[in-house]
């Protein structure tokens, strides 16, 4: 799970073409901390949340049983491209 988080963080940074030192400054963490997180090493939740916030990401905590549905939705959204939608209220 930590490796998947690190992979997503690295991919987000790469998509934005942001060098690791610049991303670390943006996220208020050290380059070493960001590197550890991107490589799936354990870091504090506080540091992980700082990085997610700094890169415009969020973490969603749901029951494991719902994970397959969310993965399907994410895959569908990725295939649709960069179309924006607003969730219904």
N, C-alpha and C positions, 0 to 999 in steps of 0.2 A: 504494500500500500504506500509506503514512504517513497519507494522507487517510482511508482506511478505519479505521485505528487511532484517529485523532482523532474521527471520527464516532461510533465505538463508545464512546469515553471520554465524549464530550459526552452521548450518549444515556443512558449509565449514570448520569451526574451528574443529568441532567434527570429520569429516572425516580425518583430518590431525592429530588428537589426540593431539591437541595443547591446553594446559591449558590456561584459560582466561588471567592470568597475563602475560604469555609469549607472547600471541597474542597481548595484549595491548602494550607491549614494542615494538614488531615488527612493529606495526602500528603507533607508536608515539602518543598514546592516553592513558588516564588513564583507569584503570580497570572499574571504575564507568561509564565512558563514553561508553566503549564497552558494558558493561552490559545493560545500557540504550538502546543502539541501538539494541542489540539482543532481548530485551524485547518490542520492538516496540514503545519506547518512543521517543519523538522529540529530535533531536540533530542538530547541525549546519551542513550545507551541507559540509563545509570544513572537519569536523570530519568524516562524513560519507564517503567522498571520500578518506580520509587517510586510513580508515579501508579497504575499497574496494581495494585500491592499495596494502596495506600491505598483504592482503590475496590472492592476485592474481585474484581479481574479477574486473568486469567492469560494468558500468551502460549504458544502451542503451536507448535513448529517441527517440520514434517513435510515429506517429499518433496512437490514440487509435484503429482506424479501423484495423491497422496492427497487433495488439496484439494477436488475435487468431492464426494468421499464425505463429508468432514467438513462441507461446506456443506449437503449434503442432510440430514445428521444434525442440524445446528443448526436448520435450517428446520423439521424434524419436531418437534424439542424445543420450539421457539417456538410452534408450533401447538398442542402439547399443554398449554401453559400453564405454570403454576408447580408442576406435580407434581414431586416430588423422587424421584430414584432413586439407587441406589447401584450403581456399576459392580461387576461380578463380579470376584472375585479369581483 
